[in-house]
Amino acid sequence: MTTTDPFPGFHVQAGKAADGPYAVDIDPERAGWGYSSLRVLDLPPGGSHSLATGDSEWIVLPLSGGCTVIAEGETFELHGRESVFSGVSDFVYLPRDSHAQIASGAGGRFALTGARCERRLPARYGPASAVPVELRGSGNCSRQVNNFGAAAPAGGGKSGGGFECDKLIAVEVLTPGGNWSSYPPHKHDQCRPGEESELEEIYYFEIAEAHGNEGVGYQRVSPSGHGRGTDVLAEVRSGDTVLIPDGWHGPSIAAPGHDMYYLNVMAGPEAERAWLIRDHPDHSWIRSTWPDQPVDPRLPLYQAPAGDPR
C-alpha cells in the first residue's frame, strides 16, 4: 500500500514504509524530525528511476545487484554486490539540488541514504576498495562495520572513513549469529561539544536466512530523559526499520544461526559532522573486558576488495 502518513511508532515493519517506487521511504516529515532520510529502491531487470535530490544530499548504495547512475553530466558504473552478506559495495554521492537517473540491467535493490544539508558538494564515486572495514568489540560483542559514509573520527583514530558529506553519516554493521552489537547502549541526542553529537538515526535491517528459514533479530531503544522518550523493544526482520530520534540504543541482537545486517543513517543540526556518543553508565564497563577476549573468528565476514572493479 502506498502512503505518506507519519509512522505511528518507532518500529516500522517491512512494507509499512513503502511509497510509490520505494520499498522503504522515510523522510523527515514522516519521521517527525529534521534531517535524516532513507529510501530503498527495487529495480527489475532493465528498470530505471529518476531522482530529484531536493534539499538533501544522498548516497546511492547497492544492497544487491549493480546499477548505472547518471548525475551532474557524469555516468557512474556501480559494480555492486550479490548481497549485503557477500561483500563491500561501491557507491555514488549525489549533491542537493540535482537530478539523477538510476538504471540496472540485471535488476537489484538499492539504498538511498539522505540528509538535509546546506553545502552543495560535487557528485563523485566511492570505490569499494577504499571503504574501511572495521572490527569492533570482542567475544560475543564482536561485529563488523563498513565505514563507507562515516565521519572522520574527532582527533584522529582508527575508526571512520572520512568520506566528505555536509551532514550525512552512514555505515553498515554486520553481526554474526548469536552476537550482540550496538553495545554497550549509547546515545547521541544532545549537543555536548567534544563529548556528544545530536544525531537522528535510522536502522534498516536484513537478516540472513539459514536452512531455508527466515531469521529474526531484536532491537532495544530506551529513554534517555531527552527528546521524545523513545522506547522500543522490537523483533526485527528483513526490510524492517527502527527510527531513533533520541534515547539509549542497543543492544542489536542477532539470533543464533542468522547473521544480521543493519544500515545506519544519521544526521543532525550541528555545524560539525561528527559521531560522538555517550555510553550508558550502567553498561560502559563492558568495554574494559574486550582486550582480554579474542574477536569472533567468524569476522570479518569479508574484506574490501584490493582494487577498483571498474
C-alpha positions in Angstrom: 0.0 0.0 0.0 1.2 3.5 -0.8 1.0 6.0 2.0 2.7 9.2 3.0 1.2 9.3 6.5 3.5 9.7 9.5 4.5 6.5 11.2 2.5 5.5 14.3 5.6 4.2 16.1 9.4 3.8 16.0 9.5 0.2 14.7 8.3 0.2 11.1 7.8 -3.3 9.7 8.7 -4.3 6.2 6.1 -2.9 3.7 4.7 -0.3 6.2 7.2 2.4 4.9 6.6 1.7 1.2 5.6 4.6 -1.1 5.5 4.6 -4.9 8.6 3.0 -6.3 10.2 2.7 -2.9 10.0 -0.4 -0.6 11.1 2.0 2.2 10.6 5.7 2.1 11.5 7.6 5.3 11.9 11.3 5.1 12.0 14.0 7.9 8.3 14.7 7.5 7.2 11.1 8.0 9.7 10.5 10.8 8.8 13.8 12.5 12.3 15.1 12.7 14.6 17.5 10.8 17.4 15.8 8.7 17.7 12.0 8.2 16.2 10.1 5.2 16.3 6.6 3.8 14.8 5.1 0.7 15.2 1.5 -0.6 14.6 1.1 -4.3 13.8 -2.2 -6.0 14.5 -2.2 -9.8 13.5 -5.1 -12.1 15.9 -6.1 -14.9 16.1 -3.2 -17.3 14.4 -0.9 -14.8 15.2 2.8 -14.2 14.3 5.5 -11.7 14.6 9.3 -11.8 15.6 11.0 -8.5 15.3 14.7 -7.6 17.6 15.2 -4.7 15.9 18.4 -3.4 17.3 19.9 -0.3 19.2 16.7 0.7 22.5 15.1 -0.2 22.3 11.3 -1.0 24.5 8.2 -1.3 23.3 5.5 -3.7 24.5 2.2 -2.2 23.7 -1.2 -3.8 22.3 -3.8 -1.4 22.1 -6.4 -4.2 23.0 -6.0 -7.8 24.7 -3.2 -9.7 23.5 -0.1 -11.5 24.4 2.9 -13.5 23.9 6.4 -12.0 23.9 9.4 -14.3 24.2 12.8 -12.5 25.8 16.2 -13.0 26.7 15.3 -16.6 28.7 12.2 -15.4 28.0 8.5 -15.7 28.9 6.3 -12.7 29.0 2.5 -13.1 28.4 0.7 -9.8 29.6 -2.9 -9.6 27.5 -3.5 -6.5 27.4 -7.0 -4.9 25.3 -10.2 -4.7 24.0 -9.3 -1.2 24.9 -7.3 1.9 26.4 -10.6 3.3 28.7 -11.2 0.4 30.9 -8.1 0.1 31.6 -4.4 0.4 29.9 -2.3 -2.3 31.0 0.8 -4.2 28.6 3.8 -4.1 27.9 7.2 -5.5 27.4 10.6 -3.8 24.7 12.9 -5.1 24.5 16.6 -4.2 21.5 18.5 -3.2 19.5 20.5 -5.9 20.3 17.9 -8.5 18.7 15.2 -10.6 19.9 11.6 -11.2 18.9 8.6 -13.2 19.4 5.2 -11.7 19.2 2.2 -14.1 20.0 -1.5 -13.6 20.3 -4.0 -16.5 20.1 -7.1 -14.3 17.9 -5.5 -11.6 18.7 -5.1 -7.9 18.0 -3.4 -4.6 19.5 -0.1 -3.8 19.6 2.0 -0.6 19.5 5.8 -0.9 20.8 7.3 2.3 20.0 11.0 2.7 20.3 14.1 4.8 19.0 17.7 4.6 22.1 19.9 4.1 23.3 23.3 3.2 26.5 22.8 1.2 26.4 21.6 -2.4 29.3 19.2 -2.8 30.3 17.5 -6.2 28.9 14.2 -7.3 31.5 11.5 -7.1 32.2 7.8 -7.0 33.3 5.8 -3.9 35.2 2.6 -4.7 34.6 -0.5 -2.6 38.4 -0.8 -2.2 38.5 2.5 -0.3 35.8 1.5 2.3 37.4 1.0 5.7 36.3 -2.4 7.2 36.5 -2.1 11.0 36.1 -4.8 13.7 34.6 -3.6 16.9 34.2 -5.2 20.2 35.3 -8.8 21.0 33.9 -12.1 22.2 30.1 -12.2 21.7 30.1 -8.4 21.2 32.2 -8.7 18.1 30.8 -7.1 14.9 32.0 -5.7 11.6 31.5 -2.1 10.4 31.8 -1.0 6.8 32.5 2.7 7.1 31.6 3.8 3.6 30.0 7.1 4.7 31.4 7.6 8.2 32.6 10.9 9.5 36.3 11.3 10.2 36.9 10.5 13.9 37.4 13.5 16.1 41.0 13.9 17.0 42.1 11.1 14.6 41.9 7.4 15.4 41.4 4.2 13.5 37.6 4.1 13.0 35.7 6.1 10.4 36.2 6.6 6.8 36.3 10.4 6.4 34.2 10.4 3.3 33.2 14.1 2.7 29.5 14.9 3.1 27.8 18.0 4.6 25.5 16.3 7.1 25.1 12.7 6.2 26.8 9.9 8.2 26.1 6.3 7.1 27.7 2.9 7.9 26.9 -0.8 7.6 27.1 -3.2 10.6 27.3 -7.0 10.3 26.7 -9.0 13.4 27.3 -12.8 13.4 24.5 -15.0 14.6 24.3 -15.1 18.4 26.2 -11.9 18.9 25.2 -8.5 20.3 26.1 -5.3 18.6 25.3 -1.6 19.2 26.6 -2.4 22.6 27.1 -1.1 25.2 23.9 1.0 24.8 24.8 4.5 23.8 23.2 7.7 22.8 23.7 10.9 20.7 20.7 13.1 21.4 22.3 16.2 23.0 24.8 18.7 21.7 27.7 18.5 24.1 30.8 19.9 22.3 33.6 17.5 22.2 31.6 14.8 24.0 28.3 14.0 22.2 26.7 14.9 18.9 23.0 15.5 18.3 22.0 13.0 15.6 18.8 11.4 14.4 19.3 7.8 13.3 17.6 5.1 11.1 18.4 1.4 11.4 17.5 -0.7 8.3 17.7 -4.4 8.8 18.4 -7.5 6.7 18.6 -10.9 8.4 20.4 -13.9 6.7 18.3 -16.9 6.1 19.5 -20.3 7.3 18.4 -23.8 6.2 15.6 -22.1 4.2 14.2 -20.3 7.2 13.8 -16.6 7.7 15.8 -15.1 10.5 15.0 -12.6 13.2 16.9 -10.1 15.4 16.0 -7.8 18.3 16.5 -4.1 18.8 16.2 -2.1 22.0 15.9 1.6 22.5 15.3 3.1 26.0 14.5 6.6 27.1 17.4 8.8 28.0 15.5 11.7 29.5 15.8 13.9 26.4 13.5 14.3 23.3 10.5 12.1 22.8 11.3 9.4 25.3 11.8 6.8 22.6 11.1 3.3 24.0 11.4 0.2 21.7 11.8 -3.5 22.2 11.2 -5.0 18.7 11.6 -8.3 16.9 13.1 -7.2 13.6 13.0 -9.0 10.2 14.5 -8.2 6.8 13.1 -4.9 5.5 12.2 -3.5 8.9 13.4 -0.1 10.1 13.7 1.4 13.5 13.6 5.2 14.0 15.8 6.6 16.8 15.2 10.4 17.3 16.7 10.0 20.8 17.4 7.5 23.6 19.9 4.8 24.5 20.1 2.4 21.6 21.3 -1.1 21.9 21.7 -3.9 22.0 21.0 -5.1 18.5 20.8 -8.9 18.9 21.4 -11.5 16.1 19.6 -14.8 16.7 21.9 -17.8 16.7 22.4 -19.2 13.2 21.3 -16.0 11.5 23.8 -13.2 10.7 22.3 -9.7 11.0 22.9 -6.7 8.8 21.8 -3.1 9.5 22.4 0.1 7.7 22.7 3.2 9.9 21.8 6.6 8.6 22.5 9.6 10.8 22.3 13.4 10.5 21.6 16.3 12.8 21.6 20.1 13.3 25.2 20.6 14.4 27.7 22.5 12.3 30.4 19.8 12.7 29.7 16.5 11.1 30.9 14.1 13.8 29.8 10.9 15.5 30.3 11.5 19.2 28.5 9.1 21.5 27.9 8.7 25.2 27.8 5.1 26.6 25.1 4.1 29.1 26.8 4.5 32.5 25.4 1.2 33.8 26.9 -0.8 30.9 30.0 1.0 29.8 32.2 -1.3 31.9 31.8 -4.0 29.3 34.4 -2.2 27.1 37.1 -2.9 29.7 36.6 -6.7 29.2 37.2 -6.6 25.5 41.1 -6.6 25.5 41.1 -9.9 27.3 38.8 -11.7 24.7 39.5 -12.6 21.1 37.5 -11.1 18.3 34.9 -13.6 17.0 36.9 -15.8 14.5 33.9 -15.6 12.0 34.9 -11.9 11.4 35.4 -10.3 9.1 32.7 -11.8 7.0 34.5 -10.3 4.1 37.1 -7.6 3.4 37.0 -4.7 1.0 38.4 -5.7 -2.5 42.0 -4.9 -3.3 41.2 -2.7 -6.2 38.6 -0.8 -8.2 36.5 -3.5 -10.1 35.9 -1.0 -12.9 
